[in-house]
Amino acid sequence: MSAPILSVREIQKQDIDSIVQYWMSAEPEFLLGMGVDLRKVPSKEEWEKSFLEHVSLPIEKKRSYYLIWEVDGQAVGHSNINKIIIGEGASMHLHLWHADKRIKGMGSTLVKMGLSYYVNKYKIKTVH
């Protein structure tokens, strides 16, 4: 069996359902393990509205920036940055949507691939 083909691209409207489903179907224990405050998790409609607004905004108006991770041409997760200080840094978040894709070594490669997007779009020097 050959190694999977990994790729990264900017979020598009057709990705919204997958991201929203990831958040809405996540077990509370999983979300708590990521440090999510369950009282602040948006509703499905709020998620959808937020992502629709996000994909329509020009880059300079985005408060966060999302990338889709693909394995063999199929979207399997996303990363995003927020708390962006142009020319300086941002906070990065990583999400593989399905447990069977985690802990396989793909995430670190996808992170590295995505860093060039963040650096090129926002000229950041550090992520945390």
C-alpha positions in Angstrom: 0.0 0.0 0.0 1.4 3.4 -0.9 1.7 6.4 1.4 -1.4 8.6 1.5 -1.3 11.9 -0.5 -1.6 14.8 1.8 -2.7 18.3 0.8 -3.9 21.6 2.3 -6.1 24.2 0.9 -8.2 27.2 2.0 -11.7 26.6 3.3 -14.6 26.8 0.8 -18.3 26.9 1.3 -18.7 23.2 0.6 -16.5 22.5 3.7 -18.8 24.1 6.1 -21.1 21.1 6.7 -18.1 18.9 7.5 -16.7 21.3 10.0 -20.0 22.0 11.7 -20.7 18.2 11.8 -17.3 17.7 13.5 -18.2 20.1 16.3 -21.8 19.1 16.7 -21.1 15.3 16.8 -18.1 15.5 19.2 -18.5 13.8 22.5 -18.4 16.2 25.5 -15.4 14.4 26.9 -13.5 15.0 23.7 -14.3 18.7 23.7 -13.4 19.0 27.3 -10.1 17.4 26.6 -9.4 20.1 24.1 -10.2 22.8 26.7 -13.6 23.7 25.2 -16.1 25.4 27.5 -19.2 23.5 26.7 -21.4 26.4 27.8 -19.9 28.5 24.9 -20.3 26.0 22.1 -22.4 27.7 19.4 -25.5 26.1 18.0 -25.5 24.5 14.5 -27.1 27.5 13.0 -24.6 29.9 14.7 -21.7 27.8 13.4 -23.1 27.8 9.9 -23.7 31.5 9.9 -20.2 32.2 11.2 -18.5 30.0 8.6 -20.6 31.5 5.7 -19.5 35.0 6.8 -15.9 33.8 7.1 -15.6 32.4 3.6 -17.1 35.6 2.1 -14.8 38.1 3.9 -11.6 39.4 2.3 -8.4 38.2 4.0 -7.8 41.6 5.7 -11.1 41.4 7.5 -10.9 37.8 8.8 -10.5 37.4 12.5 -9.4 33.8 11.9 -8.1 31.9 8.9 -9.0 28.3 8.0 -7.3 25.6 6.1 -8.8 22.2 5.1 -6.6 19.1 5.4 -7.0 16.4 2.8 -5.9 12.8 2.6 -6.0 11.3 -0.9 -8.3 14.1 -2.0 -10.8 13.8 0.8 -11.2 16.5 3.5 -10.3 14.9 6.9 -9.8 17.9 9.1 -8.9 21.5 9.4 -6.5 24.0 11.1 -7.0 27.6 11.8 -5.3 30.6 13.3 -6.9 33.3 15.3 -5.6 36.1 17.6 -3.7 37.2 14.5 -1.2 40.0 14.8 -0.1 40.6 11.2 3.7 40.4 10.8 4.0 38.9 14.3 2.1 35.8 15.3 -1.2 33.9 15.9 -2.7 31.0 17.8 -3.1 27.8 15.8 -5.7 25.1 16.3 -5.7 21.6 14.8 -8.6 19.2 14.2 -8.6 15.8 12.5 -12.4 15.1 12.3 -12.3 11.3 12.7 -10.5 9.3 15.4 -9.2 6.7 12.8 -7.1 9.5 11.2 -5.5 10.6 14.5 -2.1 9.5 15.8 -0.9 8.3 12.4 1.8 11.0 11.8 -0.3 12.8 9.2 -1.1 15.8 11.4 2.5 17.0 11.8 3.0 16.9 8.0 -0.3 18.7 7.4 0.6 21.4 10.0 4.0 21.9 8.2 2.2 22.2 4.9 -0.3 24.7 6.3 2.3 27.0 7.9 3.3 28.4 4.5 -0.3 29.6 4.0 -0.3 31.4 7.4 3.1 33.0 6.7 2.2 34.1 3.2 -1.2 35.5 4.1 -0.3 37.2 7.4 3.5 37.4 7.4 3.5 35.8 10.8 6.8 34.7 12.4 5.4 32.6 15.2 2.4 30.4 16.0 1.4 29.0 19.4 
